[in-house]
Every structure is written in C-alpha cells, then in structure tokens.
C-alpha cells in the first residue's frame, strides 16, 4: 500500500509531521482529518523525500531562494493560511504556525511583520497592503471583501486557487516557448561556428589552387570575411535598432499601437488575445464572486492587464457601464474581445451569475490557450527546422561545390 508523508497541526497548535498508509491520496487526506488534524500538506513519501533532497542539496538553489520571497512561496502560504483560518484558528495563531514552517528567512520575516500588524489591531487587508511587492491590489481587495463578508477562510482558498491557475497558465506558455527558443539559439551557434571556424580552413585550401571559385562559394567567403572583420558593426546596428524600438514602445502611443498589432498578428494574435481574456475574466470573476462590486473590480482588472489596447477598451466599457449600458454590450462594441466570451458574459448578466460565467470563460480560454500553443508549435517547429536545414545546407553546398571543382582540376 502506498505511503504518504504529511504535515498537519493539532487543535492546540502543535505541529505533526508523519507518514500514513493509504490506497489513494484522497483516502490519506480523509484518514488524517479523521484524527482531528488540520492538514497543511501531503504528498507520496518518495516525492516528499526527493523534494527535501532538492531543497537541501543545492547550495546555489538555497542561496537564491533565501534572498527573496518567491511567488510560489506566496501561493503556498496563502493555501496554508486558508486551511488554518478555515479550521477556526485565530489569525495570529495561524501566522505563528506559518512562521515556524517557513522555508526561508525572508518569508519568515514577512510573516512575522504581518503577524505583528494583525496583533497591533490592523485588519489583514491593511497589513497586506503594506507589502505591495508581494500582495497586489487584487489580493488585498479580495481579502478586504472576505473580511467584510465574514468569509475570510473561503476567500483565501479562492485566492490560492486563482494564483495556482494563473501560475499554471504562465508556466504552460513559458514551457511551450522553451523549445523554439533553444532551437533558434542552437541554429545561430551552429552557423557562427561554421562561419568563424570551418569556412576559414576551407578557404586556405581553395586559395592554394588559384582557381576561380563558384559564385556560391565566393558569396559565402565574402560573408565570412564581413562577419569576422566588420561583424561588430552589425551588432552595433542591431543594438541601436533595439534601443530605438524599445524607446518607441515606452511611449504611450507606441505601446498602444504595438499592443493593438499583437492582437491581429497571424497565428499568434488569437493566442495573445486568449491569454489576456483568460486572465481578465478569471480576475474579474474572482473579485465579483468575493463581493467586490463590478465597477471597482473593473478598475482593478484594468490595472492588471498587460495589453494596453484591451485596458483602454475596458476603460471605455467602464464608462459605458456607468451610463447604464450594461457590461456585455460595450464589450461587444469594442471589437477587441472574443464573441464567445461576450455572449457568455451576457448570459451571466441575464441570469445573475456573472461571477460563475466569468470563471467559466476563463476555464474555456485556458484550455484553448493550451490547444493554440500546441498548434502554433506544431507549425513553428517545422519552419525552424527547415530554415536551419536550408542555412546549414547552403553553407555545405557552397563548400562542396568548390571542393568538387578542385577535384576535377587535380584529376
């Protein structure tokens, strides 16, 4: 029978770290809770042991993690705090337990500061607002809404779920882009190695015979000479272009134009749109579901969007909403939001279940983002491979063409 390792807390606040036999993880969770324990974390024993080795085995990893509080730590802390508060522990006692479980000193110091502020009479939302680097407006406003409605435990659980889904989406995007980036870098390195090290050796051989070389070989040698002698000019030009483009994108007009263009790019445009809409609807649905009224929630969502075109469109939607035009209709008139999402929002408005419908939209577009990523990669990977084959094949052809000519000459 599988063995599971768990961490839990007794009703008196003492900690428990032990192992339990169970057929499944769900059964293990139920058995731990049947003992009257507040479960903090559970995992297969082998996986927990491996995580402990990885956490404690790398000095560089520990050094990097010990210097800052990571988003992953904030997500885990939120989840644990939700479990403790939901089990009825007072906030200060819950923070005491979290401090003792903190993996790094910066996290422990952050939790100590929150504990001290709460003990000093401040609301948790006020204490969190003092640390905007770790807790954004969305987090603080959700906690404030949970405090006002007396549902802090469920609110923290919903925040944790929201953070995990957002982190999962971001991780999926980054993982999907990793292979194309590595492939491009390998291609660049391969071409540069051939230009700077392989071609010069062949050139010395070609020149010894004094025979006119094929045009393809001459062009290759000219390119190699240029990159070796004046390649720095190309680097300077690219750097200057990058600085100019970056400066242009930093202006409001340039940033807005680029963000609008991103939404209309072939293949990638719909992907960017779905990523932003998934984030927007999940954030808005989480806020509305926790009691934040629609207008303040839209202001928070607008500030959290990366795409300025969508943010500006949402601002005009907010203005129309104040005038009594509803929410779905202005969204549709903006022309920047998918029709499916708008129609689902309209249904949510009509049925009084806007928060649930927004979360449903986010789930749909999270799934579509994963599908779109796979499709984009399925089209991008062959293009990159073929391009690399053509470039490397062109270099090899130019060299072999000249070698064959020299063979005919010596024959």
Secondary structure, DSSP 8 states (H G I E B T S, - for coil): --EEEEEEE-TTS-EEEEEEE-SSHHHHHHHHHHTT-EEEEEEEHHHHHHHHHHHHH-HHHHHHHHTS--HHHHHHHHHHHHHHHHTT--HHHHHHHHHHH-SSHHHHHHHHHHHHHHHTT--HHHHHHT-TTTS-HHHHHHHHHHHHHT-HHHHHHHHHHHHHHHHHHHHHHHHHHHHHHHHHHHHHHHHHHIIIIIHHHHHHHHHHHT----HHHHHHHHHHHHHHHHHHHHHHHHHHHHHHHHHHHHSHHHHHHHHHHHTTSTTHHHHHHHHHHHHHHHHHHHHHHTT--HHHHHHHHHHH-S-HHHHHHHHHHHHHHHTT--SHHHHHHHS-S-HHHHHHHHHHHHHT-HHHHHHHHHHHHHHHHHHHHHHHHHHHHHHHHHHHHHHHHHHHHHHHHHHHHHHHHH-
